[in-house]
Amino acid sequence: MARPVGPDGVPGPFHPFFIGLGGALLMAALFTDYMYSSNALMQWSNFSAWLITGGLVLALIAVIVLLIDFAIGRARLIRWLDFALVGVAAILSLVNVFVHTRDAWTTVMPTGITLSLIVTILLLPAGLRGWRVTATRVPAPGERA
Amino acid sequence: MNGTRLRAAAAPLVLALVAACSGQGGDPARQYGPDPMLPEPHQYLLPPMSVPKVVGWKSGEAPTVPAGMRIQAMATGLMHPRIVYTLPNGDILVVESNSPGSKPFRPKDYIQGKVKARAGAAAKGGNRITLLRDADGDGVPELKTVLLDHLHSPYGVAWVAGTLYVANTDAILAFPFTPGQTQITAPGTKLTDLPAGPIDHHWTKAMVASPDGSKLYVGVGSNSNITENGMDVEEGRAAIYEVDRLTGAKRIYASGTRNPTNLAIQPGTGQLFAVVNERDEIGPDLVPDYLSSIKDGGFYGWPYSYWGQHVDVRVHPQKPEMVAKAIKPDYGLSSHVAALGVTFSQGETLSPQFADGAFVGEHGSWDRDPLNGYQVIFVPFVNGRPSGAPIPVVTDFLAPGHKTVRGRPVGVTLDRTGALLIADDVGNVVWRVSGTAHR
């Protein structure tokens, strides 16, 4: 099995895979929310509910894997910007999954799709920055991670 | 350090969730009658609920009845009894039944399944009709036997001119039957299909015969709370049908009745009445369930609006022209009582105060805190219309403290002597309440 390797040649962390997978599901929910908003076919809203649920399950797994990354030395420091982007997206998604348990039109409109949009806006930069919330390099004295 | 940060971030969310759950219901008395108080609807993250745990009846326990009246368990050990029906010869039919079950659509459905199971609504139904014979009228049946077995989630029954009609969830079956018979072995013939699967959210098919016996009225509930399973599956649902007894030809008699859980014919006038369960998840005091006369061709609002012209924003697309047509029901029973049974009194058989009016079995639900329903009430009538506050008749189905539930009343009827019979589907009991006239 190919081992993830960081830019500095040190083996990279495992958690970005799970954050990326979960993030993809959460962003896909924006699309299914949009479809429901345009055609009012409930199945699109049901898709959203499943996608957000799946994203949250993967977020939970990602937290566990993140702890493992720290435990086995594949992560040393939290990159707070990335951590905040992903963390806030996860918390908003937890609210969003409850919004999606409402019935019919208000599963999505207007709160659900708004939350899905904000989550997507938060996750896009997190994804472009590599879905990674940690650094492996030990900072030089006086340097911020 | 990581953990504390996460907890700190999660705290406002948890507070928001708790706040969203704390909607307490007000005094149900504000919602009795023709003009119930209707608060503003709310959308919740978690709708307020309270799920009492099922404990059943211990030996010697029984619901409470007013002083001077007597309650006894007429039959026990039944399999989820829902409907009681008295034949012309005095024999009593007990329909033992439960939902045929449905497949989950979304994550919420799994959670709701767990809630239902805790509240005792997931128990297996007998899919059969048991006959009780109490020839001497002392409330102790001399005979208890299975009249008809292997039905498919049956609910309504009606006997007309040598034929017993049984409303399964998917069809009305007709069986040749003479009162006095204690077993039916003849296969039934199908009179007509009824709207059923694959979802069959509100599965019960209440049924009553017209006064002249020519028609059967059948209640068909909606396929969702408020169209969350899609508009297409609501075709022909949330309606009361009129079925020709001989040909099986049927038409929609009234519509917009979300879940018409039982029907009764008013003595004297022949007017059709229904108890209807209204929508959930927009607040502990929305929307009142109701008892109403049912007009031929009438539209009662579901899904577009409730209690006349109160628009439900969860329905899309909305239909203002249907909202304009919606009839206000006659009498609010207050919210989330889950009225499942209705029968008219026949004079002073129980007590002079119950001479003119209707008994309503309130199953109770978990969509409200504090709980509401879980009792049998009497709605007094004046000049043929429900009028005045309801009178509790059979109470304490909830154990003291209201944290556990011993039984839940469903169908109600009067027996040959005028005693009130109640099917209790969680206690698996048929209760008999006899009154002053019986002593």
Interface residues (C-beta under 8 A of the other chain):
Chain A: A40 L41 M42 Q43 S45 N46 A49 W50 T53 L67 I78 G87 V88 I91 L94 V95 V97 F98 V99 H100 T101 R102 D103 A104 W105 T106 T107 M109 T111
Chain B: N2 L6 A9 A10 L13 A16 L17 A20 Q43 Y44 L45 L46 F105 R106 P107 K108 I111 S224 N225 I226 T227 E228 N229 G230 M231 E281 V313 R314 V315 H316 P317
